[in-house]
Amino acid sequence: MTSSVKDRVYAAAEQISAERRPTVSTVRAAAGVSNADATRYLKEWTEEKQAAGGQVAATPAALLEQAARLAGACWAEASVLAAERHAAVEAAWAQERKDKDQEIAELVADLDKAAAEKDAAAAAHAGEITRLEAQRGALERQLAVIGKQLEDSREAERAAGKEAADAARRLATAEVRATTLEQVHNALLQRVSPETKGAGE
C-alpha cells in the first residue's frame, strides 16, 4: 500500500513538473492521497531530483575540458578538409578550362587554314573545294562540340562555387557548435567551482 501511494505521488509530481513546480496541494489532488503522504513523498521526490542535478553539476572539469578540445579539433579538421576540397575542385576546373581553350584555339587555327587553302585552290581545283568544304564543316561541328564542353565546364565551376559556399556554411555551423560547447563548458565550470569551494569550507 505504501509503495502504491509513493508511486502515485511520484507520478503526479513528474506530470505536474512538466508544466510548473509541484506543490503538496497539487500533488495531493492529482494523486488522491492524504496531505501527510503528499508532503512526505513529494519531499523525497524533490530531494532525488536535486541529487540528480548535483551529479550533473559535479562532472569532472578535466572531462569537460577534453570535450571542448575535441570539439575544437573536429572544427579545425573540418575547416582544413573543406579548404583542401575547394582548392582541388578549383584546380581541376582551371586545368580543364585551359585544355578546352587550347583545343578551341587549335581548331580555330585549323579552320582558318582550311578556309585559306580553299580560297587558294578555288580557281583550279573544283574537287578540292568540295573536300575542303567538307573538312570545314567537320571542323565547325567539332568546334560546336568543344563549345558545348566548355559550357559544361562553366556549369561545373558554378557547381563548385555552390559546393564551396555549402562547405563555408557547414564550417560556420561547426564553429557555432564549438562556441556553444565552450560556453556550456565554462558555465559548468562556474557551477562546479562554487560547489567545490563550499564543500572545502
CORMOHU-V296853 format. One record per backbone hydrogen bond with DSSP energy under -1.0 kcal/mol. CO is the residue of the C=O (numbers start at 1). NH is the residue of the N-H. If there is no record, write none. Layout:
CO & NH
CO & NH
//
This chain:
1 & 5
2 & 6
3 & 7
4 & 8
5 & 9
6 & 10
7 & 11
8 & 12
9 & 13
10 & 14
11 & 15
12 & 16
13 & 17
16 & 19
16 & 20
23 & 27
24 & 28
25 & 29
26 & 30
27 & 31
28 & 32
28 & 33
34 & 38
35 & 39
36 & 40
37 & 41
38 & 42
39 & 43
40 & 44
41 & 45
42 & 46
43 & 47
44 & 48
45 & 49
46 & 50
47 & 51
48 & 52
49 & 53
50 & 54
51 & 55
52 & 56
53 & 57
54 & 58
56 & 59
60 & 64
61 & 65
62 & 66
63 & 67
64 & 68
65 & 69
66 & 70
67 & 71
68 & 72
69 & 73
70 & 74
71 & 75
72 & 76
73 & 77
74 & 78
75 & 79
76 & 80
77 & 81
78 & 82
79 & 83
80 & 84
81 & 85
82 & 86
83 & 87
84 & 88
85 & 89
86 & 90
87 & 91
88 & 92
89 & 93
90 & 94
91 & 95
92 & 96
93 & 97
94 & 98
95 & 99
96 & 100
97 & 101
98 & 102
99 & 103
100 & 104
101 & 105
102 & 106
103 & 107
104 & 108
105 & 109
106 & 110
107 & 111
108 & 112
109 & 113
110 & 114
111 & 115
112 & 116
113 & 117
114 & 118
115 & 119
116 & 120
117 & 121
121 & 125
125 & 129
126 & 130
127 & 131
128 & 132
129 & 133
130 & 134
131 & 135
132 & 136
133 & 137
134 & 138
135 & 139
136 & 140
137 & 141
138 & 142
139 & 143
140 & 144
141 & 145
142 & 146
143 & 147
144 & 148
145 & 149
146 & 150
147 & 151
148 & 152
149 & 153
150 & 154
151 & 155
152 & 156
153 & 157
154 & 158
155 & 159
156 & 160
157 & 161
158 & 162
159 & 163
160 & 164
161 & 165
162 & 166
163 & 167
164 & 168
165 & 169
166 & 170
167 & 171
168 & 172
169 & 173
170 & 174
171 & 175
172 & 176
173 & 177
174 & 178
175 & 179
176 & 180
177 & 181
178 & 182
179 & 183
180 & 184
181 & 185
182 & 186
183 & 187
184 & 188
185 & 189
186 & 190
187 & 191
188 & 192
189 & 193
190 & 194
191 & 195
192 & 196
193 & 197
194 & 198
195 & 199
196 & 200
197 & 201
//
